[in-house]
Amino acid sequence: MDESGHGARVLAEEALLGLIGPFWQVVIGAVVLVVLVLSVGRLARRGRSRMTTALLVTAAAIAGFAVIGVLLEG
């Protein structure tokens, strides 16, 4: 039985996207990490009160994203 028809091509495309997907996640994660490190360094130079505000805003953002993730999961 020959499996070189339309179905085999679709499976090959899905396999290729499956290999590329994790690579792009790593690239995006690395860029986010670099920006995060640069922004924390800049905030640290600005002083203590700005760092406290930034930490509170970051904590609120993390909690918000967690709530949205839980709500969209179901």
ChimeraX attribute file (.defattr): number of C-alpha atoms within 10 A of each C-alpha:
attribute: neighborCount
match mode: 1-to-1
recipient: residues
	/A:1	3
	/A:2	5
	/A:3	8
	/A:4	8
	/A:5	8
	/A:6	8
	/A:7	9
	/A:8	12
	/A:9	12
	/A:10	11
	/A:11	11
	/A:12	11
	/A:13	10
	/A:14	12
	/A:15	12
	/A:16	11
	/A:17	11
	/A:18	11
	/A:19	10
	/A:20	11
	/A:21	11
	/A:22	11
	/A:23	11
	/A:24	11
	/A:25	11
	/A:26	11
	/A:27	11
	/A:28	11
	/A:29	12
	/A:30	12
	/A:31	11
	/A:32	12
	/A:33	12
	/A:34	10
	/A:35	12
	/A:36	12
	/A:37	11
	/A:38	12
	/A:39	12
	/A:40	13
	/A:41	11
	/A:42	12
	/A:43	17
	/A:44	13
	/A:45	11
	/A:46	11
	/A:47	10
	/A:48	11
	/A:49	11
	/A:50	13
	/A:51	16
	/A:52	12
	/A:53	12
	/A:54	14
	/A:55	12
	/A:56	12
	/A:57	12
	/A:58	12
	/A:59	12
	/A:60	12
	/A:61	12
	/A:62	12
	/A:63	12
	/A:64	12
	/A:65	12
	/A:66	12
	/A:67	12
	/A:68	11
	/A:69	11
	/A:70	10
	/A:71	9
	/A:72	8
	/A:73	7
	/A:74	5
